[in-house]
């Protein structure tokens, strides 16, 4: 299993213009060259504990964390067949997945409706599978950054 800091460092080392931001009990990689925006645009987050409205992955288990990646909706549909409806506050998306399982790419239990995917405790092999999605999220974040900066 990879450590959360290894994944964050990979992003900082390989995705130019990214910064690390800690907030809401998670660490996030944001695209924000020159710190032109207050925060920047999300690329990836690492969450190590459940939140009030995000308990679907059961991050309350010892040494369990989740990597979250925002991909384009068409990529999400290729992976999972459809974009689910937004869940009610405190709920999870209505998809037939065990959001607490490790070792696979899953829809995000809360933000799948926005095209977010995730993986719990990725191994080095699974991280290799995540890398193209991280790159896509990075490119997508750069597009969003340009629109916000204008």
Number of C-alpha atoms within 10 A of each C-alpha: 12 13 13 19 11 10 20 19 13 11 22 17 11 10 18 12 16 25 22 18 15 11 8 9 12 16 19 24 26 26 30 21 14 10 13 12 13 7 15 24 23 24 27 27 23 23 19 21 20 18 16 8 12 18 18 18 24 19 19 13 12 9 10 18 24 24 24 24 27 26 25 16 16 13 17 22 13 9 13 16 10 16 19 18 14 15 15 10 10 12 14 21 21 15 15 7 12 12 23 17 14 17 14 17 21 22 27 26 24 25 21 27 20 17 20 23 26 25 26 26 21 25 16 13 11 17 21 11 14 20 14 12 21 20 17 18 22 27 17 18 23 22 12 15 20 9 9 12 9 5
